[in-house]
Amino acid sequence: MTDSRITFGVYLPQDAPYAVLRELAQAADELGYDAIWFIDHLIGASVSVDAPLLECWTVMAAMAEATRRVRLGTMVLCNAFRSPALLAKMAATLDVISGGRLEFALGAGWYEREFKQYGFPFPPAAVRIAQLEEALEVIKRLWTQDEAWFFGKYYTLAGAVNRPKPLQQPHPPVHIGGRGERLMLRLVARHADRWNVAAGTTLEEYRHKVAVLEAHCQAVGRDPARIGRSRQLIVVLVEEEAELPAALREAQERFALFGDMHRLAIRGTPEACIAQLQQHVALGVTSFALFLSDLSVHPQTRGIAALRRFAERVRPAFAT
């Protein structure tokens, strides 16, 4: 059975200056957020493609030293960008550096433009998902076995030794991000400790995906209650309803990639946002990875205030 406590993590904007990013991470740590999250993109996806975007893994290593208790993760790492064997080594190292605070989230990758710009092959989705499944097996073996062997279609281990092991045992929590019903959710049913669904998914669509995942779990003989449910969501939080139209326009410009903020965002006053988040909790979501719109749009001038507003006005409603 997964932990039923409701947890809140927040994305920090990697197109902000590093000094600002570090200050926001420390504020999130002090305000009691459960996790800070980053994106694994080489060019802007939800932001301009020419934004000065800091690379996620390098940033996470720095944030591990800059913070004390908050957990760290990238929702989600792109499997194609790094050898899974090397990634297992990197993750074990970061878990040690952070004192066991790594949240390990991996996906198949989707943004074809950055694959092509950086020279990564972009095979069909079915191949990328097959590669992801092998990569998960490679990574888990390196985390848990003294000497790891694996001979797959895409990856090979020949007596690989990975020391030190992660501090978290048997290994850091494995999140898988995805919503493809035929292949990806079957992979989630087999391998995930926690399943994350992206912000461009309505509540009604999410309800349907839950039913599909549960069917896959039944097919592979796994209790769906053993897979934690996580949602990536955009939050447009305002004090007064009259402020919402302007705030939604800013969010739409920042997060246009995801779709219509009027349909997809958690939006409105603290009371309205609490009610909307509770609808997700009713579907079994226990972990939220949030883009706070005001933080993302105005990190230098409003970022800490946005973190404090959500922590003080919304999160207490979900305390156990």
N, C-alpha and C positions, 0 to 999 in steps of 0.2 A: 504494500500500500504506500502511495506517495504521501509526502507531507501536505496536510490540508491547510496550513497557514498561508494566508494571502501575502504575497511578496510583490514589491514594486522596485523595478529597476528603471533607469533613465538613460537614454542615449545622449551622448555628449557630442557637439558638432566639431568634426575634424577639420572643417574649413575655417575655424576660429584660430587666432594666433595661439601658439603653444602655451604662452604664459596664462592666457585666459582659460584654456582647456584645463590646465593644471589647477587653477583656482576653482573652477567649477567642480572638478573631481573631488577636491578637498572639501568643498561645501556639501556635496552630495554625501560624502563620508560622514561629516559632522551632523548632517540633518537626518541621518538614520535610514537612507535609502539602502535597499538590500543589495543592489548591483549597479554598476555603471557599464553601459554597453557602447560598442563602437561598430561601425560598418566596415566590411572588407571590400572596398572598391578602390581601384587605381585611378579612376577618373570620376567626376561627379555623376551620380545617378539621380538621387533626389535633389541634388543641387546642380549648378551650372557645370558643364563638362570641363571647363577650364578653371574651376575653383582650386585654390591652393590646398589640396586635400592631404592631410598627414596619414601615413600608412599605419594601419591599425595595430599590428603586432608590436612594432617599435614603440608606439604610444602606450600600449598596455604594459609593457615592461617598465616604462617610466612611471606610469600611474601606480604600479604595484609598490614602488618605493615612495610615492608621494602620499599614499593613503594608509590607513591603519586597519580597517575592518571590512569595508565594502568589498563585495565580490566583483570580479572582472571578467568580461567576456566580449566576444564579437559575434553578433547575430546577423548573418552567420558567416563563418569562414568559407571561402570558395575553394573547393577541393582541387581545382585545376591549377591554382596559383603556386602550390607548394607540394613537393613530394610528401606523401603521407608518412613515410618513415621519418623524414626530417621533421615534419610537423609534430609527430609523436614526441620526438626529442625536445623540440621547442616548448611544447605544452608541459612536459614533465619539468623542464627547467623553470618555466614561469610559475608553475604550481609551487615549486620549492622557494623561489624568490618571494612569492606573495604570501608564504605561510599557509598554503592550502586554500587559496581563494579563487582559483580558476573555475569558470564555467565554460565548458568546451562545446561549442556549437558549430556544426558543419553542414554545408549544403552542396548541391551539385553545380551551382553557378548558373546564371541566366543572361547576363548583360553582354550580348554578343559584341557590342561596339568596343568594350575595353579588351575583350579577348583578342580581337583583331588588331587593335592598336598596339598591344604588347606582345603580339606574336604567339599567343597561346592557341592551340587547336580548339575548335568549337564543334565537336561532333554532335549528332542528334541527341535529344534529351534522353532517350533510352540508353545510349552509351554512357552519357555523363552520370546517370543514376547507377548504372552497373559499376562504373568506376568508383562512385561514392561508396557503394556497398563493400567493394573490396578494400577501399581505403579504411573504412571503419574496422574491418577485421584486422588489417595490418596494425593500425594504431592501438587497438585493444591488446593485441598480442605483445607489442613492444612495451606497453604499460604493465603487463601482468606476468610475463614469462621471463625467466632468466636468460633464455636463448630462443629467439623467435625465428620460426621458419614459416614461409608462405610462398606458394607457387600458384599465382592466379593468372588470369588472362592479361591483366594490365600491370600488376605489381608483383614484386618478388622480394622475399627476405631469405637470406642464406645464413642462418645462425647469428642473426643480429643481436647485439647486446645493447641494452639501453639502461644506463645507470647515471645518475640516481633515478629511482622511480618517483612518480608523483607522490606527494605527501598524502593526498586523499586516497582512501582505499575503498574498494579495489581499484578505483580510478576516479578522476574528476567526472562530474555529471555530464552525460552526453546528450546534447540537444540536437535535434534534426529539424531543420526548417524546410517546409514544403507543403504543398496541398494537391499535387497531382494524384488523382484518385486511383489509377490503375497500378502505377509503379511506385511512386514516392510514398504513398500512405502504406503500402505493403512493406516497404523498407522500414518505415517508422515503426510499424507493428513488430518487426523483428528485432530492431536494434536500439531504439531510442529510450533513454531514461525520461526525456521530456520532449514534447512536440510543440513547435512554434509555428504559428500561422501569420503571414505578413499583413501589414496594415491595409492593403487593398482588398480586403475581404469583409463583406457585410456580416452582420450578426446572423442573418438568415442563411447565407452561404456557409458560415462557420458551423451552424447547427447541422447542416447536411454533411459537411466534412467529418464531423464527429461520428455520425452514423456510419459513414464509409470506413473510418478507421476502426470502429468497433467490429465491423464485419470482417475486416482483415485480421484483427486480433483473434477472433473466433476461428478463422481459417488456419492460423498458425499455432493455435493452442496457447495464446497468451492472454492473461487477464488484463483488460484495458485499464483497469484501475491502477495498474503498476506503471503506467505511462503518464507522467505529469503533463498538464495542459498549460501552454503559455500563449499569450497573445501579444503581438506587436501592434501598438495602437498610437494614433496621433491624438493629442489632447489639446483642445483650444479652450483654456480656462479663463473666464472673465469674472469680475466682481459683480457687474450689472449687466442685465440682458441687453441693454442698449449698446454695449461695447462689442457685442458678438459679431455683427455684420462686418465691421472693419477687421476684427481679428480673424475671421474666416477668410477674408480676401487675402490677408498676408499668408495665412496657412496654405491657401490654394496655390499661391505663387511659389511658395517654398516646396510644397509636397505634391505638385501637379502630377508627378509620375504615378502616384497611387490612385488617383481618380478624384471624384467629387467629394470634397470635405463635408458637404451637407449630408452625405450618406455614410461616410466612412469614419469621420472624426468623432471622438468623445468631445462634446462641446457644450458650452454654456456656463452657468454659475456653478459654484461648488456643489450645490444640492442636485443640479441637473446632471453633472458629471458623475456623482456618486450613484445616482439611479441607473445611469447607462452602464457603468462598470459592473454594477450588481447583476445586470442581465447576463454578462459574460460569466460571472461567478456561478450563476445558476446553471450554466452549461458545463461546469466542472473546471473552469479556469482558476488556477491558483497562483499563477505567476504572470506579471505584466511587464513588458519591455516598452517603455513609453517615449515617444517623441513629444516633449513639451514644446508647443509651437512658439511661445514667446521666448523660450530659451534658445531654440534653433534659429529664429529670425533675428533676435537681438542679444546674442550671447554676451557682449561686452557691457551693455547698458542695463539689461533686464534679466540676465541669466540667473544670478543668485536669487533675485526676488521671485522668479518663476519657480525655482526649486523650492524655496521656502513656502510659497503660496500653496503648492500642491501638498507638500509635506504636512502643513498645518491645517489646511482646510478640507482636504479630501482623504488622505491616507488614514486618519484616525477612525473613520467610519468602518474600516476593515480590520481594525485591531482585534486580536483574539484574547 
